[in-house]
């Protein structure tokens, strides 16, 4: 079982992810609604894994990923993106993201990504 921080600016997306992750037997230890929030909660909660939306207000997911990786090179982050954000996904992978999931999420794809990175 992994401790997971869910980051997305849309509350319904966080709820959907929490629900899927819970059913897969993982514990969501926190939620963040933007990149700045994610950086602070990561430091506070020390989760095993972060799901990170790419497009968010204040600080986007790629910038937040870079900041988290600077503080903890071993951080495990899976990016979540809408279709058509391939260029940002490539940037995120180069910045150290372990995998990415395209919205809308399917439980199978989330499980596959978790199995790959954990």
C-alpha positions in Angstrom: 0.0 0.0 0.0 1.4 3.4 -1.0 0.8 6.8 0.6 -0.3 9.1 -2.2 -0.6 12.9 -2.6 -3.2 13.8 -5.2 -2.7 17.1 -7.0 -5.3 18.6 -9.3 -7.0 22.0 -9.5 -10.4 20.3 -10.2 -12.0 18.9 -7.0 -14.0 16.3 -8.9 -10.8 14.9 -10.5 -9.2 14.7 -7.0 -12.3 12.8 -5.8 -12.3 10.5 -8.7 -8.6 9.7 -8.3 -9.0 9.2 -4.5 -11.8 6.8 -5.1 -9.9 4.7 -7.6 -6.7 4.7 -5.5 -8.7 3.7 -2.4 -10.2 0.8 -4.3 -6.8 -0.3 -5.4 -5.8 -0.4 -1.7 -3.7 2.7 -1.5 -4.0 5.6 1.0 -4.5 9.1 -0.1 -2.7 11.1 2.6 -3.3 14.5 1.1 -4.7 16.6 -1.7 -3.2 19.7 -3.3 -5.1 22.1 -5.7 -2.1 23.7 -7.3 1.7 23.2 -7.8 2.7 25.5 -4.8 0.3 23.6 -2.6 1.8 20.3 -3.8 5.3 21.3 -3.0 4.4 22.3 0.6 2.3 19.2 1.2 5.0 16.9 -0.3 7.5 18.3 2.3 5.0 17.9 5.1 3.5 14.5 4.3 6.4 12.7 2.6 4.2 10.6 0.4 5.4 7.5 -1.5 3.9 8.9 -4.7 2.4 12.1 -6.1 -0.1 12.3 -8.9 0.4 15.7 -10.6 -2.0 17.4 -13.0 0.0 19.4 -15.6 -2.3 22.4 -16.1 -3.0 24.2 -12.9 -3.2 27.9 -11.7 -0.4 29.6 -9.7 2.2 27.0 -10.4 1.8 24.3 -13.1 2.6 20.6 -12.6 5.8 20.6 -14.5 7.3 23.4 -12.4 6.0 21.8 -9.2 7.6 18.5 -10.3 11.0 20.2 -10.8 10.8 21.9 -7.4 9.9 18.6 -5.7 12.7 16.7 -7.5 15.2 19.5 -6.4 14.3 18.8 -2.8 14.0 15.0 -3.1 15.7 13.5 -6.1 14.0 10.1 -5.3 10.4 11.5 -5.4 8.0 9.4 -7.4 5.7 11.5 -9.5 3.1 10.4 -12.1 1.8 13.2 -14.3 -1.8 13.5 -15.3 -2.7 15.3 -18.5 -5.5 16.0 -20.9 -5.2 14.9 -24.5 -3.1 17.2 -26.6 -0.5 18.0 -24.0 2.2 15.8 -25.4 4.9 18.5 -25.4 4.3 19.2 -21.7 4.3 15.4 -21.0 7.7 15.1 -22.7 9.0 18.0 -20.6 7.7 16.4 -17.4 9.3 13.0 -18.2 12.6 14.9 -18.9 12.2 16.6 -15.5 11.9 13.3 -13.8 8.3 12.2 -13.9 8.1 8.4 -13.7 4.9 7.9 -15.9 1.9 9.8 -17.1 -1.8 9.1 -17.3 -4.1 10.7 -19.8 -7.5 12.0 -18.7 -10.2 10.7 -18.5 -8.7 8.1 -16.1 -9.5 4.4 -16.1 -8.8 2.3 -13.0 -6.9 -0.2 -15.2 -4.5 2.5 -16.5 -3.9 3.9 -13.0 -3.2 0.5 -11.6 -0.8 -0.2 -14.5 1.1 3.1 -13.8 1.3 2.4 -10.1 2.6 -1.1 -10.6 5.2 0.2 -12.9 6.5 2.9 -10.6 6.1 1.5 -7.1 
